[in-house]
Amino acid sequence: MYAIVEIAGHQFKVEKDQKVFVNRLQTEEGKKVSFDNVLLVEDGGKVTVGAPAIGGAQVSAKVLKHLQGDKVIVFKKKRRKGYRVKNGHRQALSEIIIESIVASGAKPATKVEKAKPAAKVEKAAPVKETKKVEPKAKAKPASKVEEATQDLSKMTVAQLKDMAKAQGVSGISSMKKAELIAALS
C-alpha cells in the first residue's frame, strides 16, 4: 500500500515505515503529525484518486529529528565586469517516518484556520453598510447638501466611482476625487 500525499508544499509517494526528508515542520521531535491532503491511495491493486484530495484519507507520521540538508553553493558571475558573488545555502529539513496510511474513515484534523474566514466576513460587512448609506445621501434636501459633501470627502475614490455609476454619471474613469464629489453633489 502506498499513497501520494502533500507535505509542506511538496508531493511525496510514501509507504508504511518509510523515512522521508521534508521541509522543516513546526512539530517538535518525537511528536506525531497527520496529513489530510492525500491525493492518491493504492491498496492491493485498487487505486483511489482524489479530486483534488481524498475525503477521509489520512497519513500519520512521527517526526524523528530536525536537521539541515547538504550545502548548495550559489555562485554568480558576470564576465568582464569584475562581479563575483559566492553564497551557500543549507535547507532546513525534518526527517519523518510514516506510521500509517488510512484510506477512508479518518477524522479530519482540526485547524485554526476555520476562525479566519469569519474575521474576513466581519471586515467586509462595514463596506456593505457604507454602500447602503450612500443612496440616502442623494435624497437629502438642499440644506443638508453641505453635510453630504463632507461625507463624500471621507469616502474613497472607488466608493465615489461606485456611487457615480449608480447615479448614471458618465466619464467617471478619468475623474479625480474632487471632480467626482462635484458631480455627485
C-alpha positions in Angstrom: 0.0 0.0 0.0 1.3 3.4 -0.9 -0.1 7.0 -1.0 0.8 10.3 -2.7 0.5 13.0 0.0 1.2 16.7 0.1 3.5 17.6 2.9 4.8 21.1 3.5 4.0 22.2 -0.1 5.6 19.1 -1.8 4.1 15.9 -3.0 5.6 12.6 -1.8 5.0 9.0 -2.6 5.1 7.3 0.8 4.7 3.7 2.2 4.4 2.4 5.7 7.7 2.5 7.7 9.4 4.8 5.1 11.7 7.6 6.2 11.2 10.8 4.3 13.0 14.2 4.4 10.5 17.1 4.1 10.8 20.9 4.6 11.0 21.8 8.2 7.8 21.2 10.2 6.8 23.2 13.2 6.2 20.0 15.2 8.7 19.0 17.9 10.9 16.0 17.6 9.2 12.8 18.7 5.7 14.1 18.2 3.2 12.6 15.8 1.7 14.5 12.9 -1.0 13.7 10.4 -1.6 14.9 6.9 -5.1 15.1 5.4 -4.2 16.2 1.9 -3.9 12.7 0.4 -4.0 12.9 -3.4 -3.9 9.1 -4.3 -4.0 5.8 -2.4 -3.1 2.4 -3.9 -4.2 -0.6 -1.8 -3.6 -4.1 -3.4 -4.1 -3.0 -7.0 -7.1 -0.8 -6.1 -6.2 2.8 -6.9 -8.3 5.7 -5.5 -7.6 9.2 -6.9 -8.9 12.3 -5.2 -10.3 15.4 -6.9 -8.0 17.1 -5.6 -7.8 15.2 -2.3 -9.4 12.1 -1.0 -12.0 12.8 1.7 -11.4 10.8 4.9 -7.9 9.7 3.9 -5.0 10.4 6.2 -1.3 9.7 6.6 0.1 9.6 10.1 3.8 10.1 10.7 6.3 10.7 13.5 9.0 13.5 13.5 12.3 11.8 14.1 14.6 14.8 14.0 15.2 18.3 12.6 18.4 18.8 10.5 19.9 20.8 7.7 20.4 19.5 4.2 23.7 19.4 2.2 25.3 22.8 1.4 24.5 24.1 -2.0 26.9 26.7 -3.5 25.2 29.6 -5.3 27.9 31.4 -7.4 27.0 34.4 -9.6 29.4 35.9 -12.1 29.2 38.5 -14.9 32.1 38.2 -17.2 34.4 41.1 -17.9 32.7 43.2 -15.1 34.6 42.0 -12.0 31.3 40.9 -10.5 31.5 37.6 -8.5 29.3 36.6 -5.6 29.5 33.3 -3.7 26.8 32.2 -1.3 26.0 28.9 0.4 22.6 27.6 1.4 21.5 24.7 3.7 17.8 23.8 3.6 16.1 23.3 6.9 14.6 19.7 6.9 12.6 17.4 9.1 13.1 13.6 9.0 9.8 11.8 9.4 8.8 8.1 9.4 5.4 7.1 8.0 3.5 5.2 10.7 0.1 4.5 9.0 -1.9 5.2 5.8 -5.7 5.3 6.3 -7.7 5.1 3.0 -11.0 6.3 4.4 -12.9 6.9 7.7 -10.2 9.1 9.3 -11.2 12.1 11.4 -10.2 15.4 9.7 -7.6 17.3 11.7 -8.9 20.4 13.5 -7.4 23.5 12.1 -7.2 27.1 13.5 -7.9 28.4 10.0 -11.6 27.9 10.4 -11.8 31.0 12.5 -10.2 33.2 9.9 -13.0 33.3 7.3 -15.4 34.6 10.0 -13.0 37.5 10.6 -12.9 38.3 6.8 -16.7 38.5 6.8 -16.7 41.0 9.6 -14.3 43.2 7.7 -16.4 43.0 4.6 -19.7 43.9 6.4 -18.9 47.6 7.2 -18.2 48.2 3.5 -21.7 47.0 2.6 -23.1 49.2 5.3 -21.5 52.3 3.8 -22.9 51.4 0.4 -26.4 51.3 2.0 -26.0 54.8 3.4 -24.8 56.3 0.1 -28.2 56.2 -1.8 -29.8 58.0 1.1 -27.3 60.9 0.8 -28.6 61.9 -2.7 -32.2 62.1 -1.5 -31.5 64.7 1.2 -32.9 68.3 0.9 -30.7 71.2 -0.2 -29.9 72.4 3.3 -28.1 69.1 4.0 -26.1 69.1 0.8 -23.1 70.5 2.7 -23.2 67.6 5.2 -23.4 65.2 2.2 -20.3 66.7 0.6 -18.4 66.3 3.9 -19.4 62.6 3.9 -18.3 62.3 0.3 -14.9 63.7 1.1 -14.4 61.0 3.7 -15.1 58.3 1.1 -12.5 56.6 -1.1 -12.3 57.2 -4.9 -13.5 53.6 -5.5 -16.6 54.2 -3.4 -17.3 57.5 -5.1 -17.0 55.8 -8.5 -19.4 53.1 -7.5 -21.9 55.8 -6.3 -21.5 57.7 -9.6 -22.2 54.5 -11.6 -25.3 54.0 -9.6 -26.5 57.6 -10.4 -25.6 57.2 -14.1 -22.7 59.8 -14.2 -20.7 59.4 -17.4 -16.9 59.8 -17.8 -16.0 58.7 -14.2 -13.0 56.7 -15.2 -10.9 59.9 -15.8 -12.3 62.0 -13.0 -10.3 62.8 -9.8 -11.8 62.7 -6.3 -12.7 66.4 -6.3 -14.4 66.1 -9.7 -16.4 63.0 -8.5 -17.6 64.9 -5.4 -18.7 67.9 -7.6 -20.6 65.6 -10.0 -22.3 63.7 -7.1 -23.4 66.8 -5.2 
